[in-house]
């Protein structure tokens, strides 16, 4: 079976040019393991985002059916940099009617805390099969561990609900729930894991190691 194809657009996470945080090592790991093929591009402005979206949606890249948006986020909005952001509705209009069968993953904090109406409209406009991501601010390392498995499932799962089945399993549901992971399908159905483990309180005066997306 051919390895699943992932098209990743990554925003510019840091102001400091010395910082090297990126999702690229996760994609490279999966590629080295023979699980996926990928295209990775950086986008710092709406124009760059639109340019690469147009390229991805050409027929020659049709087998790259997973769209991975790796950037900072807030509900209903993607942040390419500290200065540039785009609404999900604008992204949907750019991809209108061109994403049939594609699976969209927002590897960003809180984007999936958008209303169901916004997310269902995104799917209706684009024609994508599903959209998934996080409803809360997520730690970089925790989310990277999670998406190593998630990206493999999105790219290679044959059933439309493959991600739901895998990330809702006893092994992964606690982390999926902790990260606020959810999926919205083109038919309007919404899913999130039911396993909600207790999160220990942070000790008073203890600094957080989280690096949110």
C-alpha positions in Angstrom: 0.0 0.0 0.0 1.3 3.5 -0.9 2.3 5.6 2.0 -0.1 8.3 2.9 0.6 11.9 1.7 0.7 14.9 4.1 0.8 18.5 3.1 2.0 20.7 6.0 1.9 24.5 6.2 3.8 25.7 9.2 3.6 29.2 10.6 6.5 31.1 12.2 6.3 30.2 15.9 9.0 32.4 17.3 10.0 36.1 17.3 13.6 35.0 18.0 15.3 33.8 14.8 17.6 31.5 16.9 14.6 29.4 18.0 14.3 26.1 16.1 11.0 24.7 17.1 9.2 23.0 14.2 7.0 20.1 13.4 9.4 19.0 10.7 11.2 16.4 12.8 7.9 14.7 13.5 7.2 14.5 9.7 10.8 13.3 9.1 10.4 10.6 11.7 7.3 9.2 10.2 8.9 9.3 6.7 12.0 7.5 7.9 9.7 4.8 9.4 8.1 4.4 6.0 4.7 5.5 7.2 4.2 8.8 5.2 5.3 11.0 2.4 5.1 14.7 3.0 5.5 18.2 1.6 6.4 20.9 4.2 6.3 24.7 3.5 6.6 27.7 5.8 4.0 30.5 5.6 4.5 33.8 7.4 1.9 35.9 5.6 -1.7 35.4 4.3 -0.3 35.7 0.7 2.2 32.9 1.3 -0.5 30.8 2.9 -2.8 31.3 -0.1 0.0 30.6 -2.6 0.8 27.2 -1.1 -2.9 26.3 -0.6 -3.4 26.9 -4.4 -0.4 24.7 -5.1 -1.5 21.9 -2.8 -4.9 21.7 -4.4 -3.6 21.2 -7.9 -4.4 17.7 -9.3 -0.8 16.6 -9.3 -0.8 16.7 -5.5 -4.2 14.9 -5.1 -2.7 12.0 -3.2 -1.5 14.3 -0.4 -5.0 14.1 1.2 -4.1 15.3 4.7 -3.8 19.0 5.2 -1.7 19.8 8.4 -1.8 23.4 9.6 1.0 23.8 12.2 0.8 27.2 13.7 -0.4 29.2 16.7 -4.1 29.4 17.1 -7.2 30.8 18.9 -10.8 29.8 18.4 -11.7 30.1 14.7 -8.4 31.8 13.8 -4.9 30.7 12.7 -1.9 32.8 13.7 0.9 32.7 11.1 3.1 35.1 13.2 2.5 37.6 16.0 1.4 40.1 13.3 -0.5 38.0 10.8 -3.6 35.8 11.4 -6.4 34.5 9.3 -10.0 33.4 10.1 -11.1 29.9 9.3 -13.8 31.3 7.1 -11.2 33.0 5.0 -9.2 29.8 4.7 -12.4 27.9 3.7 -13.2 30.4 1.0 -9.7 30.0 -0.4 -10.2 26.2 -0.6 -13.9 26.3 -1.6 -15.0 23.1 -3.3 -11.5 21.8 -3.8 -11.0 19.5 -0.8 -13.2 16.5 -1.5 -12.1 13.6 0.6 -9.3 15.5 2.3 -8.7 15.4 6.1 -7.8 18.6 7.8 -5.8 18.7 11.0 -5.2 22.0 12.8 -2.1 21.4 15.0 -2.8 24.6 16.9 -4.0 25.7 20.3 -7.8 26.1 20.7 -8.8 26.4 17.0 -11.3 23.6 17.5 -13.0 25.6 20.2 -14.7 27.4 17.4 -18.5 26.9 17.3 -19.9 23.8 15.6 -21.6 26.1 13.1 -18.2 27.6 12.1 -16.6 24.2 11.7 -19.5 22.6 9.8 -19.5 25.6 7.5 -15.8 25.1 6.9 -16.5 21.5 5.9 -19.5 22.5 3.7 -17.5 25.2 1.9 -14.3 23.2 1.3 -15.8 19.7 0.8 -13.3 18.2 3.2 -14.2 14.8 4.9 -13.3 16.0 8.4 -11.6 18.6 10.5 -9.8 17.9 13.7 -7.6 19.6 16.3 -7.5 20.9 19.9 -10.0 22.9 22.0 -7.4 24.0 24.5 -3.9 25.4 24.8 -1.5 22.4 24.3 2.0 21.8 25.3 4.5 21.3 22.5 6.0 18.0 23.6 2.7 16.4 24.6 1.0 17.4 21.3 4.0 16.3 19.3 3.8 12.8 20.9 0.1 12.7 20.1 0.3 13.8 16.5 3.0 11.3 15.7 0.3 8.7 15.9 -2.5 10.9 14.7 -0.8 11.9 11.5 0.0 8.3 10.7 -3.7 7.4 11.2 -5.0 10.3 9.2 -2.7 9.6 6.3 -3.1 5.8 6.2 -6.4 5.0 7.8 -8.9 3.5 5.3 -12.0 4.2 7.3 -13.3 7.8 7.5 -13.4 7.5 11.3 -9.9 5.9 11.7 -8.6 8.7 13.8 -11.6 8.5 16.1 -11.1 4.8 16.6 -7.4 5.0 17.3 -7.3 8.1 19.4 -10.4 7.0 21.3 -8.8 3.7 22.3 -7.9 2.9 25.9 -4.3 3.7 25.2 -4.7 7.1 23.7 -8.0 8.4 25.0 -6.6 9.9 28.2 -4.1 12.1 26.3 -6.6 12.9 23.6 -9.1 14.1 26.3 -6.4 16.0 28.2 -5.4 17.9 25.0 -9.1 18.6 24.2 -8.9 16.8 20.9 -12.1 16.6 18.8 -13.2 15.7 15.3 -16.1 17.2 13.2 -17.2 15.1 10.1 -18.7 16.4 6.9 -22.0 14.7 7.8 -22.2 17.0 10.8 -21.3 14.5 13.5 -18.9 15.6 16.2 -16.7 13.4 18.3 -14.4 13.8 21.3 -12.9 11.2 23.7 -14.9 10.4 26.8 -12.0 9.4 29.0 -11.3 12.5 31.1 -8.5 11.8 33.6 -7.9 14.0 36.6 -5.0 16.5 35.9 -2.8 17.0 39.0 -2.7 20.6 40.3 0.5 22.4 39.7 2.5 23.0 42.9 2.5 26.5 44.2 5.5 28.4 42.9 6.4 25.6 40.4 7.0 27.1 36.9 5.2 25.6 34.0 7.2 23.9 31.3 4.5 24.1 28.8 5.2 25.7 25.4 1.8 26.3 23.9 1.1 26.3 20.2 
